[in-house]
Each structure stands twice: as structure tokens, then as C-alpha cells.
Amino acid sequence: MVISNKKSARDPEGETILRDLVNKSGFERSVKSIRAGKYLKVEVEAADEEKAKKLVEKMCNELRIFNPAAHSLTVEVGRISE
């Protein structure tokens, strides 16, 4: 799953990376913005992909793994090769 800041929300981490690393390293002409996020890999057991996705979304919402007011959640389902 990917947790990212909503477009309307400030992204202090991305702004700091852009200002303090990228712009001071000579990339300021090419790199216009950076948005930071979190990537979490969650392995679940479910009857099908849709149920797996719903399970992860429910878990994230109920456990407040992300803040829906400030963040967007993207859940991608893939099979694990054995």
C-alpha cells in the first residue's frame, strides 16, 4: 500500500528534500517538486483479491495507520509467488 499526502496538504518532508538536497546539488532546473510518502507491504490471506484489498483498507482505517484528512491510501493487490 502507498500512503501519500493529499495534493492540497503540505508535504514538509518532500519540501525539505527538494530544498536542502536537490536544489543544493545542481538539480534545481530539472526537478520541480518532490512528494514524500510511505510504502507498506502487507501480506494477507483472503479468498480473492477484492477481499484482500477490502481487508487491508479496513485495517488501515480502523487502526488509523493513515490520516484520511491529510493522506491518500492506494492499495494494490498482487500475488506472492511461492
C-alpha distances in whole Angstrom, upper triangle without the diagonal:
4,7,10,13,15,18,20,19,21,19,21,19,19,22,24,22,24,27,28,27,26,29,31,31,32,29,30,31,28,25,25,22,19,16,14,10,8,6,5,6,7,11,12,16,16,19,17,14,14,15,12,10,12,12,9,9,13,12,10,13,15,15,14,11,11,14,14,17,16,12,10,7,6,4,6,9,11,14,15,18,21
4,6,10,12,14,17,16,17,15,18,16,15,19,20,19,20,24,24,23,23,26,28,28,29,26,26,28,25,22,22,19,15,12,10,7,6,5,6,9,11,14,16,19,20,23,20,17,17,18,15,13,15,15,12,11,15,14,11,14,17,16,14,11,10,13,13,15,14,10,8,6,5,7,8,12,14,17,18,21,24
4,7,9,12,15,13,14,12,15,14,14,17,18,18,19,22,23,23,23,25,27,28,29,26,26,28,25,22,21,18,15,11,9,6,5,6,8,11,13,16,18,21,22,25,23,20,19,20,17,14,16,16,12,11,14,14,10,12,15,14,12,9,7,9,10,12,10,6,6,5,7,9,12,15,17,20,21,24,27
4,6,9,11,10,11,9,12,11,11,14,16,15,16,19,21,20,20,22,25,25,26,23,23,25,22,19,18,14,12,8,7,4,6,9,11,14,16,20,22,25,25,28,26,22,22,23,21,17,19,19,16,14,17,17,13,15,18,17,14,12,9,10,10,11,8,5,5,7,8,12,14,17,20,23,24,27,30
4,6,8,6,7,7,10,10,10,12,15,15,16,18,20,20,20,22,24,25,26,23,22,24,22,19,17,13,11,8,7,7,9,12,15,18,20,23,25,28,28,31,29,25,24,25,24,20,21,22,19,17,19,19,15,16,19,18,15,13,10,9,9,9,6,4,6,9,11,15,17,21,23,27,28,31,34
4,5,5,8,9,12,13,13,14,17,18,18,20,22,23,22,23,26,27,28,25,23,25,23,20,18,14,13,10,11,10,13,15,17,20,22,25,26,29,29,31,29,26,24,25,24,21,21,22,20,17,19,20,16,16,19,19,16,15,12,10,9,8,6,5,6,9,12,15,18,22,24,28,29,33,35
4,6,8,9,13,14,12,13,17,17,16,18,21,22,21,21,25,26,26,23,21,22,21,17,15,12,12,9,11,12,15,17,20,23,25,28,29,32,32,34,32,28,27,28,27,23,24,26,23,20,23,24,20,20,23,23,20,19,15,14,13,11,9,9,9,13,14,18,20,24,26,30,32,35,38
4,7,9,13,15,14,14,17,19,18,19,22,23,22,23,26,27,28,25,23,24,23,20,17,14,14,12,14,14,17,20,23,26,27,31,32,35,34,36,34,31,29,30,29,26,26,27,25,22,24,25,21,20,24,24,20,20,16,14,13,10,8,10,11,15,17,21,23,27,29,33,35,38,41
4,6,9,12,11,12,15,16,16,18,20,21,21,22,24,26,27,24,22,24,23,20,17,14,13,10,12,12,15,18,21,24,26,29,30,34,34,36,34,31,29,30,29,25,25,27,24,21,23,23,20,19,22,22,18,17,14,12,11,9,6,8,10,14,17,20,23,26,29,33,34,37,40
4,6,9,9,8,11,13,13,14,16,18,18,19,21,23,24,22,20,22,21,18,15,12,11,9,10,12,15,19,21,25,27,30,32,35,36,38,36,33,32,33,31,28,28,29,26,24,26,25,22,21,24,23,20,19,15,14,14,12,9,10,13,16,19,22,25,28,31,34,35,38,41
4,6,5,6,9,10,11,12,14,15,15,16,19,20,22,19,18,20,19,16,14,10,9,6,7,9,12,16,19,22,24,28,30,34,34,37,35,32,31,32,30,27,27,28,25,23,25,24,21,21,24,23,19,18,15,14,15,14,10,10,13,15,17,21,23,26,28,32,32,35,38
4,6,5,6,9,10,10,12,13,14,15,17,19,21,19,18,20,20,16,15,12,10,9,9,11,14,17,20,24,26,30,32,36,37,40,38,34,34,34,32,29,30,30,27,25,28,26,23,23,26,24,21,19,16,16,17,16,12,13,16,18,21,24,26,29,31,34,34,37,40
4,5,5,6,9,10,10,11,13,14,16,17,19,18,17,20,19,15,15,11,9,8,6,9,11,15,18,21,24,27,30,34,35,38,36,33,33,33,31,28,29,29,25,25,27,25,22,23,26,23,20,18,16,16,18,18,14,14,16,18,19,22,24,27,29,32,31,34,37
4,5,5,6,9,10,10,10,12,14,15,17,15,14,17,16,12,11,8,5,5,5,9,12,15,18,21,24,28,30,34,35,38,36,32,32,33,30,28,29,30,26,25,28,27,23,24,27,25,22,20,17,18,19,18,15,14,15,17,19,22,23,26,28,31,31,34,36
4,6,5,6,8,10,10,10,13,15,16,14,13,15,15,12,10,8,7,7,9,12,15,19,22,25,28,32,34,38,39,41,39,36,35,36,34,31,32,33,29,28,31,30,26,27,30,28,25,23,20,20,21,20,16,16,18,20,22,25,27,30,31,35,35,37,40
4,5,5,6,8,9,10,11,13,15,14,13,17,17,13,13,10,9,10,10,13,16,19,22,26,28,32,35,38,40,43,41,37,37,38,35,33,34,34,30,30,32,31,27,28,31,29,25,23,21,21,23,22,18,18,20,22,24,27,28,31,33,36,35,38,40
4,6,6,5,6,9,10,11,13,12,12,15,14,11,12,9,7,9,9,12,15,17,21,24,27,30,33,37,38,41,39,36,36,37,34,32,33,33,30,29,32,30,27,29,31,29,26,24,22,22,24,23,19,19,20,22,23,25,26,30,30,33,33,35,38
4,6,6,5,6,9,10,11,9,8,11,11,8,8,7,6,9,10,14,17,20,23,26,29,33,35,39,40,43,40,37,37,38,36,33,35,35,32,31,34,33,29,30,33,31,28,26,24,24,25,24,20,20,21,23,24,27,28,31,32,35,35,37,40
4,6,6,5,7,10,11,10,9,12,13,11,10,9,10,12,13,17,20,23,26,29,32,36,39,42,43,46,44,40,40,42,39,36,38,38,34,34,36,35,31,33,35,33,30,28,26,25,27,26,22,22,24,26,27,30,31,34,35,38,38,40,43
4,6,6,6,9,11,11,11,15,15,13,14,12,12,14,14,18,20,23,26,29,32,36,39,42,44,47,45,41,41,42,40,37,39,39,35,34,37,35,32,33,36,34,31,28,26,26,28,27,24,24,25,27,28,31,32,35,36,39,38,40,43
4,6,5,6,9,9,10,13,13,11,13,12,11,14,14,17,19,21,25,27,31,34,37,41,42,45,43,40,40,41,38,36,38,38,34,34,37,35,32,34,36,34,31,28,27,27,29,29,25,24,25,27,27,30,30,33,34,36,36,38,40
4,6,5,7,6,6,10,10,8,10,10,9,13,14,17,20,22,25,28,31,34,37,41,42,45,42,39,39,41,38,36,38,38,34,34,37,36,32,34,37,35,32,29,27,28,29,29,25,24,25,27,27,29,30,33,33,36,36,37,40
4,5,6,6,4,8,10,8,9,10,11,15,16,20,23,25,28,31,35,38,41,44,45,48,46,42,42,44,41,38,40,41,37,36,39,38,35,36,39,37,34,32,30,30,31,30,26,26,27,29,29,32,33,36,36,39,39,41,44
4,6,8,8,11,13,12,13,14,14,17,18,22,24,27,30,33,36,39,42,46,47,50,48,44,45,46,43,41,43,43,39,39,42,40,37,38,41,39,36,34,31,32,33,32,29,28,30,31,32,34,35,38,38,41,41,42,45
4,6,8,11,11,11,14,14,15,18,19,22,24,26,29,32,35,38,41,45,46,49,47,43,44,45,42,40,43,43,39,39,42,40,37,39,42,39,37,34,32,33,34,34,30,29,30,32,32,34,34,37,37,40,39,40,43
4,6,8,9,10,12,14,15,19,20,24,26,28,31,34,37,40,43,47,48,50,48,44,45,47,44,41,44,44,41,40,43,42,39,41,43,42,39,36,34,34,35,35,31,30,31,33,32,35,35,38,38,41,40,42,44
4,6,6,6,9,11,12,16,17,21,24,25,29,31,34,37,40,44,45,47,44,41,41,43,41,38,40,41,38,37,40,39,36,38,41,39,36,34,31,32,33,32,29,28,28,29,29,32,32,35,35,38,38,39,42
4,6,5,7,9,11,15,17,21,24,26,30,32,36,39,41,45,46,48,45,42,42,44,41,38,41,41,38,37,40,39,36,37,40,39,36,33,31,31,32,31,27,27,27,29,29,32,32,36,36,39,39,41,44
4,6,7,11,13,17,20,23,26,28,32,34,37,40,43,46,47,49,46,42,43,45,42,40,42,43,39,38,42,41,38,39,42,41,38,36,33,33,33,33,29,28,29,31,30,33,33,36,37,40,40,42,45
4,6,9,12,15,18,21,24,25,29,31,34,37,40,43,44,46,43,39,39,42,39,36,39,40,37,36,39,39,35,37,40,39,36,34,31,31,32,31,28,27,26,28,27,30,30,33,33,36,37,38,42
4,6,8,11,14,17,20,22,26,28,31,34,37,40,41,43,40,36,37,39,36,34,36,37,33,33,36,35,32,33,37,35,33,30,27,28,28,28,24,23,23,25,24,27,27,31,31,34,35,36,40
4,7,10,14,17,20,22,26,29,32,35,37,41,41,43,40,37,36,39,36,33,35,36,33,32,35,35,31,32,36,35,31,29,26,26,26,25,22,21,21,24,24,27,27,31,32,35,36,38,41
4,7,10,13,17,19,23,26,29,32,34,38,38,40,38,34,34,36,33,30,32,33,30,28,31,31,28,29,32,31,28,26,23,22,23,22,18,18,18,20,21,24,25,28,29,33,34,36,39
4,7,10,13,16,19,22,25,29,31,34,35,38,35,31,31,33,31,28,30,30,27,26,29,28,25,26,29,28,25,22,20,20,21,20,17,15,16,18,18,21,22,26,27,30,30,33,36
4,7,10,13,16,19,22,26,28,31,32,35,32,29,28,30,27,24,26,27,23,22,25,25,21,22,25,24,21,19,16,16,17,17,13,12,12,14,15,18,19,23,24,28,28,31,34
4,7,10,14,17,20,23,26,29,30,33,31,27,27,28,26,23,25,25,21,21,23,22,19,20,23,22,19,16,14,15,16,16,13,11,12,13,14,17,18,22,23,26,26,29,32
4,7,10,13,16,20,22,26,26,29,27,24,24,25,22,19,21,21,18,17,20,19,15,17,20,18,16,13,11,12,14,15,12,9,10,10,11,13,15,18,20,23,23,26,29
4,6,10,13,16,19,22,24,27,25,22,22,23,20,17,19,19,15,15,18,16,13,16,18,16,14,11,10,12,14,16,13,10,11,10,11,12,14,16,18,21,21,24,26
4,7,10,13,16,19,21,24,22,19,20,20,17,15,18,17,13,14,17,15,13,16,18,17,15,12,12,15,16,18,16,13,12,10,10,10,11,13,14,17,17,20,22
4,6,10,13,16,18,21,20,17,18,18,15,13,16,14,11,12,15,13,11,14,16,14,14,10,11,15,16,19,17,14,13,11,10,10,11,12,13,15,15,18,20
4,7,10,13,15,19,17,15,16,16,13,12,15,14,10,13,15,13,12,16,18,16,16,13,14,18,19,22,21,17,16,13,12,10,10,10,10,12,11,15,16
4,6,10,12,16,15,13,15,14,10,10,13,11,8,11,13,11,11,14,15,14,15,12,14,18,19,22,22,18,17,13,12,10,10,10,10,12,11,15,16
4,7,10,13,13,12,14,13,9,11,13,11,9,13,14,12,13,17,18,16,18,16,18,21,22,26,25,22,20,17,15,12,11,10,10,9,8,12,13
4,6,10,11,10,12,10,7,9,11,8,8,12,13,11,13,16,16,16,18,16,18,22,22,26,26,23,21,17,16,12,12,10,11,10,10,13,14
4,7,9,9,12,9,7,11,12,9,11,14,14,13,16,18,18,18,21,19,22,25,25,29,29,26,24,20,19,15,15,12,12,11,11,14,14
4,5,7,9,6,5,9,10,8,10,13,13,14,16,18,18,19,21,20,22,25,25,28,29,26,24,20,18,15,14,11,12,11,12,15,16
4,7,8,7,7,11,11,11,13,16,16,17,19,21,21,22,25,24,25,28,27,31,31,28,26,22,20,17,16,13,13,12,14,16,17
4,6,5,6,9,10,11,13,15,16,17,19,20,21,22,24,23,24,27,26,29,30,27,24,20,18,14,13,10,11,10,13,15,17
4,5,5,6,9,10,11,12,14,15,17,18,20,21,22,21,22,24,23,26,27,23,20,17,14,11,9,6,8,9,12,14,17
4,5,5,6,9,10,11,12,14,15,17,18,20,21,20,20,23,21,24,25,22,19,16,14,10,10,8,11,12,15,18,20
4,5,5,6,9,10,10,12,14,15,16,18,20,19,20,22,21,25,26,23,20,16,15,12,12,10,12,13,16,19,20
4,6,5,6,9,10,11,12,14,15,16,18,17,18,21,20,24,24,21,18,15,13,10,10,7,10,11,13,16,18
4,5,5,6,9,10,11,12,14,15,16,15,16,18,17,21,21,18,15,11,10,6,7,6,10,12,14,18,20
4,6,5,6,8,10,11,12,14,15,15,15,17,16,20,21,18,15,12,12,9,11,10,14,15,18,21,23
4,5,5,6,9,10,10,12,14,13,15,17,17,20,21,19,17,13,13,10,12,11,14,15,17,20,22
4,5,5,6,9,10,10,12,10,12,15,14,18,19,16,14,10,10,8,10,10,13,14,16,19,21
4,5,5,6,9,10,10,10,10,12,11,15,16,13,11,8,9,7,10,11,15,17,19,23,24
4,5,5,6,8,10,10,11,13,12,16,18,15,14,11,13,11,14,14,18,20,21,25,26
4,5,5,6,8,8,10,13,13,17,18,15,15,12,13,12,14,15,18,19,20,24,25
4,6,5,6,5,7,9,10,13,14,12,11,9,11,10,13,15,18,20,21,24,26
4,6,5,7,7,8,8,11,13,11,11,10,12,12,16,17,21,23,24,28,29
4,6,8,10,11,11,14,16,15,15,13,16,15,19,19,23,24,25,29,30
4,5,8,10,12,15,16,14,15,13,16,16,19,20,22,24,25,28,29
4,5,6,8,11,12,11,12,11,15,15,19,20,23,25,26,30,31
4,7,9,12,12,10,11,10,13,13,16,18,20,23,23,27,28
4,6,9,8,7,8,8,11,12,16,18,21,24,24,28,30
4,5,6,6,8,9,13,15,19,21,24,27,28,32,34
4,5,5,6,8,12,14,18,20,24,27,28,32,34
4,6,8,11,15,17,21,24,27,30,32,35,38
4,7,10,14,17,20,23,26,29,31,34,37
4,7,10,13,16,20,22,26,27,30,33
4,7,10,13,17,20,23,25,28,31
4,6,10,13,16,20,21,25,27
4,6,10,13,17,18,22,25
4,7,10,13,15,19,21
4,7,10,12,16,19
4,7,10,13,16
4,7,9,13
4,6,9
4,6
4
